[in-house]
Amino acid sequence: MTVFKSKETIGILFAIFAYFSFSLLDATQKTLVIYYSVFQLLLIKYFFVLLLSLIESRRKKNISFYKSKNIKMQIFRSVLSVFESGFFVLSFKYLSLADAHSVGSLAPVIVVALSAIILKERVSTKTWIAIFIGFIGVLIILRPTSTIFDPKALLPLVAAFALGLYQVITKKVSEYDSTEVSLFYTSVIGIIIMSFLASSFWKPIDSSSYILFLAIGVFFSLGIYLQIIALSKARASIVQPFHYTLIFWAIILGYIFYDDIPDLFTLIGALIITISGIFVLNQTSLKNK
């Protein structure tokens, strides 16, 4: 049996901590979105994305971080980022962390499906079957034919599709623009859109909430930074499956902070989505070797 190299083991540990940080971010956002508009939350987050882009540009000594070879594509992917973040954070207002993350975890599967459609990448029959099974997992969680179905439960699914398309476009953009250029445009477009919307739906921030707004930026920045380190230590094919630890953390944090206990349908659906997602990622990894 092959054992992970020590460097890759370190990469895995950084990935686990990165996704834990993202989970803390979402738990914080779930608390704040009850009292404040989603636009206020995202405005703070995009300011931190801008800070990250400037730090990364300085680290790489890239003074042309604001120059893109395809501005229209950068604007398009940045708007997709706004849609994805908006719908996903809004879902926390109505759904448990476990439900939102279980459905949202379909995103990696959607990326592969959209890559086949948009980028004309080859996808095997086995992978298409796994993608279909992943959608069955979502249906089990959402139970659209049930009398208790709430249309708001579709919010993380819409977010997952937006994220999938965003990642496909980002993959295409990465062929000619650096990471810091993409981060810069994501942040600037996000700040412009959120500034306009937040001003229209602004709610005065209570002094006790300042620390939580700061936490949004800290947890988000820390998660991104740890993820960058993880990918520098281990292959993406090894790091990506740990994205599904978000579901585990969501269940734990949801229980600790909100007394949310996922029902059997959510657990079964989450398990199906996780298995199908890891299979799809594994098939993609084998194809790229």
C-alpha positions in Angstrom: 0.0 0.0 0.0 1.4 3.4 -1.0 1.7 5.9 1.8 1.5 9.6 1.2 4.8 11.4 1.0 5.5 13.5 4.1 5.2 16.7 2.0 1.7 15.6 0.8 0.7 14.7 4.3 1.5 18.3 5.4 -0.5 19.5 2.4 -3.5 17.4 3.6 -3.3 18.9 7.1 -3.3 22.4 5.7 -6.3 21.5 3.5 -8.2 20.2 6.5 -7.5 23.4 8.5 -8.4 25.5 5.4 -11.8 24.0 5.1 -12.3 24.2 8.9 -11.6 28.0 8.6 -14.1 28.2 5.8 -16.6 26.4 8.0 -16.1 28.9 10.8 -16.6 31.6 8.2 -20.0 30.2 7.3 -21.0 29.7 10.9 -20.2 33.4 11.5 -22.1 34.4 8.3 -25.1 32.4 9.4 -25.3 34.4 12.6 -24.9 37.8 10.9 -27.2 37.2 7.9 -30.1 36.9 10.3 -29.7 40.6 11.4 -27.8 42.2 8.5 -28.2 42.2 4.7 -26.1 39.7 2.8 -24.7 42.6 0.8 -23.0 44.0 4.0 -21.4 40.7 4.7 -20.1 40.3 1.1 -18.8 43.8 1.0 -16.5 43.0 3.9 -15.4 39.8 2.3 -14.5 41.4 -1.1 -12.4 44.0 0.7 -10.3 41.2 2.1 -10.1 39.6 -1.3 -8.7 42.8 -2.6 -6.2 42.8 0.3 -5.2 39.3 -0.6 -4.7 40.1 -4.3 -2.4 43.0 -3.4 -0.4 40.9 -0.9 -0.1 38.1 -3.5 1.0 40.6 -6.2 3.6 42.0 -3.9 4.9 38.6 -3.0 5.2 37.6 -6.7 6.5 41.1 -7.6 3.7 41.5 -10.2 3.2 45.2 -10.9 0.7 44.4 -13.7 -1.8 42.7 -11.5 -4.6 45.0 -12.8 -3.9 44.1 -16.5 -6.1 41.4 -17.9 -5.8 39.9 -21.4 -9.6 39.4 -21.4 -11.4 41.9 -19.3 -14.9 40.9 -20.4 -14.2 37.3 -19.3 -12.8 38.6 -15.9 -16.0 40.7 -15.4 -18.2 37.8 -16.2 -16.5 35.4 -13.8 -16.5 38.1 -11.1 -20.3 38.6 -11.5 -20.7 34.8 -11.2 -18.7 35.0 -7.9 -21.1 37.6 -6.6 -24.1 35.5 -7.5 -22.6 32.4 -6.0 -21.6 34.1 -2.7 -24.9 35.9 -2.5 -27.1 32.9 -2.9 -25.0 30.6 -0.7 -24.8 33.1 2.2 -28.5 33.8 1.9 -29.2 30.1 2.2 -27.8 30.2 5.7 -30.7 32.4 6.8 -33.2 29.7 6.0 -31.3 26.4 6.1 -29.0 24.6 8.5 -25.3 24.6 7.8 -25.4 20.9 7.1 -28.2 21.1 4.5 -26.6 24.1 2.8 -23.2 22.5 2.6 -24.5 19.1 1.5 -26.3 20.6 -1.5 -23.5 23.1 -2.1 -20.9 20.3 -2.2 -22.4 19.3 -5.6 -20.3 22.1 -7.1 -17.2 20.0 -7.9 -19.4 17.5 -9.8 -21.1 20.4 -11.7 -17.6 21.7 -12.7 -16.8 18.4 -14.4 -20.2 18.3 -16.2 -19.9 22.0 -17.4 -16.3 21.4 -18.4 -17.5 18.7 -20.8 -20.2 21.0 -22.2 -18.3 24.3 -22.3 -14.6 23.3 -22.6 -15.4 20.1 -24.6 -13.4 18.0 -22.2 -13.9 14.2 -22.4 -16.0 12.7 -19.6 -16.3 8.9 -19.3 -19.6 7.1 -19.0 -18.8 6.1 -15.5 -18.2 9.7 -14.6 -21.6 10.8 -16.1 -23.3 8.0 -14.0 -21.5 9.4 -10.9 -22.7 12.9 -11.7 -26.2 11.6 -12.1 -26.0 9.8 -8.8 -24.8 13.1 -7.2 -27.9 14.8 -8.3 -30.0 12.0 -6.8 -28.3 12.8 -3.5 -29.4 16.4 -3.8 -33.0 15.3 -4.5 -33.0 13.1 -1.4 -32.0 16.1 0.7 -34.4 18.6 -0.9 -37.3 16.2 -1.3 -39.1 18.4 -3.9 -42.2 16.2 -4.0 -42.6 16.4 -0.2 -45.2 18.6 1.4 -42.5 20.1 3.6 -40.4 21.2 0.6 -39.4 24.9 0.8 -38.3 26.6 -2.5 -35.7 28.4 -0.4 -33.9 25.1 -0.2 -32.9 25.6 -3.9 -30.6 28.6 -2.9 -27.5 26.4 -2.3 -28.2 24.5 -5.5 -28.3 27.7 -7.5 -25.1 28.8 -5.7 -23.5 25.4 -6.6 -24.3 25.9 -10.3 -23.0 29.5 -10.2 -19.8 28.3 -8.5 -19.4 25.4 -11.0 -19.6 27.8 -13.9 -17.4 30.3 -12.1 -14.7 27.6 -11.7 -14.9 26.5 -15.3 -14.5 30.1 -16.5 -11.7 30.6 -14.0 -10.0 27.6 -15.4 -10.2 29.0 -18.9 -9.0 32.5 -17.7 -6.0 31.0 -15.9 -4.6 30.1 -19.3 -3.7 33.8 -19.9 -4.2 35.7 -16.5 -2.3 35.0 -13.3 -4.1 34.2 -10.0 -3.5 37.7 -8.6 -5.1 39.3 -11.7 -8.2 37.2 -11.2 -8.3 37.9 -7.5 -8.0 41.6 -8.2 -10.9 41.7 -10.7 -13.0 39.5 -8.4 -12.5 41.9 -5.5 -13.0 45.1 -7.4 -16.2 44.0 -9.3 -17.5 42.5 -6.0 -16.8 45.8 -4.1 -18.5 47.9 -6.8 -21.6 45.7 -6.9 -21.8 45.3 -3.1 -21.2 49.0 -2.4 -24.2 49.9 -4.5 -26.5 47.2 -3.1 -25.3 47.5 0.5 -26.0 51.2 0.5 -29.6 50.5 -0.4 -30.1 47.8 2.2 -27.7 49.0 4.9 -28.5 48.2 8.5 -26.7 50.0 11.3 -24.0 47.7 12.8 -24.3 47.1 16.5 -21.0 47.4 18.4 -21.2 43.8 19.5 -21.2 42.7 15.9 -18.0 44.4 14.9 -15.9 41.4 16.0 -18.1 39.1 13.9 -17.6 41.2 10.8 -13.9 41.2 11.4 -14.0 37.4 11.9 -15.5 37.1 8.4 -12.4 38.6 6.9 -10.0 36.7 9.1 -11.6 33.3 8.6 -11.9 33.9 4.8 -8.3 35.1 4.4 -6.9 32.4 6.6 -8.8 29.7 4.6 -7.6 31.0 1.3 -4.0 31.3 2.6 -4.0 27.8 4.0 -5.5 26.4 0.8 -2.7 28.0 -1.2 -0.1 26.4 1.1 -2.0 23.0 0.8 -1.8 23.1 -3.0 1.9 24.0 -2.9 2.6 21.0 -0.7 0.3 18.4 -2.4 -1.3 17.7 -5.7 -4.7 19.2 -6.4 -6.1 15.6 -6.9 -5.2 14.8 -3.3 -6.3 18.1 -1.8 -9.7 18.5 -3.6 -11.5 15.6 -2.0 -11.0 17.2 1.4 -13.5 19.8 0.2 -16.1 17.3 1.5 -14.9 17.7 5.1 -17.0 21.0 4.9 -20.1 18.8 5.4 -18.6 17.2 8.5 -17.6 20.6 10.0 -21.1 22.0 9.1 -22.8 19.2 11.0 -20.5 19.7 14.1 -20.7 23.5 14.1 -24.4 23.5 13.3 -25.0 21.3 16.4 -22.7 23.3 18.7 -23.9 26.8 17.8 -27.5 26.3 16.5 -28.6 23.0 18.0 -29.2 21.7 14.4 -29.3 18.0 14.0 -29.4 16.7 10.4 -32.2 14.3 9.6 -31.7 10.9 8.0 -32.4 12.2 4.5 -29.7 14.9 4.8 -27.1 12.3 6.1 -27.9 9.8 3.3 -28.0 12.5 0.6 -24.7 14.0 1.9 -23.1 10.6 1.8 -24.2 10.0 -1.8 -23.0 13.4 -2.9 -19.6 12.9 -1.2 -19.0 9.4 -2.7 -20.0 10.5 -6.2 -17.9 13.7 -5.9 -14.8 11.9 -4.7 -15.3 9.4 -7.5 -15.6 12.1 -10.1 -12.5 13.9 -8.8 -10.6 10.6 -8.8 -11.6 9.9 -12.4 -10.6 13.4 -13.5 -7.3 13.0 -11.7 -6.6 9.6 -13.5 -7.6 11.2 -16.9 -5.1 14.1 -16.4 -2.1 11.8 -15.6 
